[in-house]
Amino acid sequence: MNITFIGGGNMASAIIGGLIQRGWDRASLRAVEILPGARAKLEQSFGIQTHAGINAQALQCDCIVLAIKPQQMREVATQLAQISPGAAKALVISIAAGIRASDLSRWLNHHQRIVRVMPNTPALVLAGISGLYALPQVTATDRASAESILSAVGETVWVEREADIDTVTAVSGSGPAYVFYFIEALDHAARELGLSADTARKLALATFTGASKLAAQSSEDAAVLRARVTSKGGTTERALAAMESDAVKAAIVRAVKAAAERSRELGDELGQA
């Protein structure tokens, strides 16, 4: 499969690097990137062909991955449809947040082979998770191709309703920021209690990564694992009681729901054109 990436930023670079690590033929990968520095970096890092702009040669491919900012999508999609109507026969994968598949289809002259993806930033270290949604006309082969491409940077999950992508965005798309926020708080508390910055950082990071690994490898719910760490009358119970008193869990749930609502709003705003 020949793949053309429109946009050569961090996420595109992560996917390209992941594909190459999996043995993908470099000659089958190319990227369109308008910035000379970014274009040179792609060539040097991955040895792939690049283009300074969208052209017919760049669009001679089986799959187009749209890795651009949401605000650029309508213009780029319109350009794709005008430059090479044949490109509309390709599988189109969009990783642009907020752009609904129906709007992208409209801008691509009602092309239907579209898979919408919400990845997250751990993809940069090949540890991401991506939520995928396909229009009904996407074939089983297309779905397998999209999954193969995104699994190069981590796990994948499919949702059957596009509205669920808003939830994916709120949970895993924005989720790394919540994790960093909690790590930041642990680090801050450790330093306030007298530990050095280096020790505080190591403790916060190792605790979070270790607990996450334990949860990932366990068949039990997080609530069960939490209970096992919480001895009656102990330090953990006191800490959790303080969090419950401050309604931390409820605040996190509200925050995720707020993110999902904003994702829906962005879809409305960006799809108006």
C-alpha positions in Angstrom: 0.0 0.0 0.0 1.3 3.4 -1.0 0.6 6.1 1.6 0.7 9.9 1.3 0.7 12.0 4.5 -0.6 15.5 4.1 1.2 17.3 6.8 4.6 16.2 8.3 4.3 17.3 11.9 4.8 15.3 15.1 1.9 12.8 14.7 2.7 12.1 11.0 6.3 11.6 11.9 5.4 9.2 14.7 3.2 7.1 12.4 5.9 7.1 9.6 8.5 6.1 12.1 6.3 3.4 13.5 5.5 2.0 10.1 9.2 1.9 9.1 10.1 0.1 12.4 7.5 -2.5 11.4 9.2 -3.1 8.2 7.1 -0.9 5.9 8.8 -0.1 2.6 10.1 3.5 2.7 9.5 3.8 -1.0 5.8 3.4 -0.4 5.6 6.4 2.0 5.7 10.0 1.1 4.7 13.3 2.7 3.5 16.7 1.7 4.9 19.4 4.0 5.1 23.1 3.1 7.8 24.0 5.6 11.3 23.4 4.2 12.9 22.6 7.6 10.2 20.0 8.4 10.5 18.6 4.9 14.2 18.1 5.3 13.8 16.5 8.7 11.4 13.9 7.2 13.8 13.1 4.4 16.8 12.8 6.8 15.0 10.9 9.5 13.1 8.4 7.4 14.5 8.5 3.9 11.1 9.1 2.3 10.0 11.2 -0.7 8.5 14.6 0.2 6.7 17.3 -1.7 6.4 21.0 -1.0 2.8 21.1 -1.9 -0.2 18.9 -3.0 0.2 17.8 -6.6 -0.9 14.9 -8.8 2.3 13.0 -8.3 2.0 13.1 -4.5 -1.6 11.8 -4.8 -0.7 8.7 -6.7 -1.4 6.5 -3.7 -3.7 4.0 -2.1 -4.2 5.9 1.1 -4.1 9.5 2.2 -3.5 10.4 5.8 -4.7 13.9 6.6 -2.4 15.0 9.5 -3.1 18.7 9.4 -4.7 21.3 11.7 -8.5 21.1 11.8 -8.7 24.8 10.6 -6.8 23.8 7.4 -9.0 20.8 6.6 -11.6 22.4 4.3 -9.0 24.2 2.2 -6.8 21.1 1.9 -9.8 18.8 1.1 -11.0 21.1 -1.6 -7.5 21.3 -3.1 -7.3 17.5 -3.1 -10.6 17.2 -4.9 -9.6 19.8 -7.5 -6.0 18.7 -8.2 -6.7 15.0 -8.6 -10.3 13.7 -8.7 -8.7 10.2 -8.8 -7.4 10.7 -5.3 -11.0 10.4 -4.2 -10.7 6.7 -4.9 -8.1 6.4 -2.1 -8.8 5.4 1.5 -8.8 8.7 3.4 -7.7 8.7 7.1 -8.2 11.9 9.0 -6.5 12.5 12.4 -7.7 16.1 12.6 -9.6 16.7 15.8 -13.2 17.9 15.5 -13.6 17.3 11.8 -16.6 15.1 11.2 -16.4 12.5 8.5 -19.6 13.7 6.9 -18.2 17.3 6.5 -14.9 15.9 5.2 -16.9 13.8 2.7 -18.8 16.8 1.6 -15.5 18.8 0.9 -14.1 15.8 -1.0 -17.0 15.7 -3.4 -18.9 13.2 -1.3 -16.1 10.6 -1.1 -17.1 7.9 1.3 -14.0 5.8 2.0 -13.2 7.8 5.1 -11.9 6.7 8.5 -11.8 9.3 11.3 -9.1 8.8 13.9 -8.4 10.3 17.3 -4.9 9.4 18.4 -3.0 10.7 21.4 0.4 12.1 22.1 2.0 8.9 23.6 2.0 7.8 19.9 5.2 9.9 19.8 6.9 7.1 21.8 4.8 4.3 20.1 2.6 3.9 23.2 -0.5 5.6 22.1 -4.1 4.6 21.7 -6.3 5.6 18.8 -10.1 5.6 18.5 -11.3 4.9 14.9 -14.6 5.4 13.3 -15.4 4.5 9.7 -18.2 5.6 7.4 -20.6 2.8 6.5 -19.2 2.5 3.0 -15.7 1.7 4.2 -14.9 -1.9 3.5 -13.5 -4.5 5.8 -10.2 -4.3 3.9 -10.1 -0.6 4.4 -10.8 -0.9 8.1 -7.9 -3.5 8.4 -5.6 -1.1 6.5 -6.5 1.8 8.8 -6.0 -0.3 11.9 -2.6 -1.6 10.5 -1.4 2.0 10.0 -2.5 3.3 13.4 -1.4 0.2 15.3 2.2 1.2 14.3 2.1 3.8 17.1 0.0 1.9 19.8 -3.3 0.3 20.4 -6.5 0.8 18.5 -10.2 0.7 19.4 -13.2 1.0 17.0 -16.4 2.9 17.8 -19.5 2.4 15.8 -21.0 5.8 16.3 -19.1 8.9 15.3 -20.5 10.8 18.3 -18.4 8.4 20.4 -15.2 10.0 18.9 -16.1 13.0 21.1 -15.8 10.8 24.1 -12.6 9.2 22.9 -11.3 12.7 22.4 -12.2 13.6 26.0 -10.8 10.4 27.6 -7.7 9.4 25.7 -7.1 12.3 23.3 -7.0 14.9 26.0 -6.2 12.3 28.7 -2.4 12.6 28.6 -2.8 16.2 29.9 -4.8 14.9 32.9 -2.1 12.4 33.6 0.6 15.0 33.4 -1.5 17.2 35.7 -1.6 14.5 38.3 2.1 13.8 38.0 2.7 17.5 38.4 0.7 17.5 41.6 2.5 14.5 43.0 5.8 16.1 42.2 4.8 19.4 43.7 3.6 17.8 46.9 6.8 15.8 47.3 8.9 19.0 46.9 6.7 20.9 49.4 7.3 18.0 51.9 11.1 18.5 51.5 12.3 16.2 48.8 14.7 17.4 46.1 13.3 18.2 42.7 15.1 15.2 41.2 13.8 12.7 43.8 10.3 14.1 43.6 10.2 13.8 39.8 11.5 10.2 39.9 9.0 9.2 42.6 6.0 10.8 40.8 6.9 9.3 37.4 7.8 5.8 38.6 4.7 5.6 40.7 2.4 6.6 37.9 4.1 4.4 35.2 4.3 1.4 37.7 0.7 1.7 38.8 -0.4 2.0 35.2 1.5 -1.1 34.2 0.1 -3.0 37.1 -3.4 -2.0 36.2 -2.8 -2.9 32.5 -1.6 -6.4 33.4 -4.3 -7.1 35.9 -7.7 -8.5 35.1 -9.2 -6.7 38.0 -10.9 -3.3 38.1 -9.0 -0.3 39.2 -11.3 0.1 42.2 -10.2 -3.4 43.4 -6.6 -2.5 43.0 -7.1 0.7 44.8 -8.8 -1.0 47.7 -5.8 -3.4 48.1 -3.5 -0.5 48.6 -5.8 1.1 51.1 -5.3 -0.3 54.6 -7.8 0.7 57.2 -6.6 3.5 59.3 -3.5 3.9 57.1 -1.8 6.7 55.1 -3.6 5.8 51.8 -7.0 5.9 53.4 -6.3 9.3 54.9 -5.1 10.6 51.5 -8.2 9.2 49.7 -10.5 10.6 52.3 -9.0 14.0 51.6 -9.6 13.6 47.9 -13.2 12.4 48.5 -13.8 15.4 50.7 -12.6 17.7 47.9 -14.7 15.7 45.4 -11.7 15.0 43.2 -13.3 12.0 41.4 -16.4 14.0 40.6 -14.3 16.9 39.4 -12.4 14.6 37.0 -15.7 13.2 35.7 -17.0 16.7 35.1 -13.8 17.7 33.4 -14.0 14.8 30.9 -17.6 15.6 30.2 -16.6 19.2 29.6 -14.0 18.1 27.1 -16.5 15.9 25.3 -18.9 18.8 25.0 -16.1 21.0 23.6 -15.3 18.4 21.1 -18.9 18.4 19.9 -18.8 22.2 19.7 -15.7 22.1 17.6 -17.3 19.7 15.2 -20.2 22.1 14.8 -18.0 25.1 14.4 -15.5 23.6 12.0 -18.2 21.9 9.9 -20.2 25.1 9.2 -18.2 26.0 6.1 
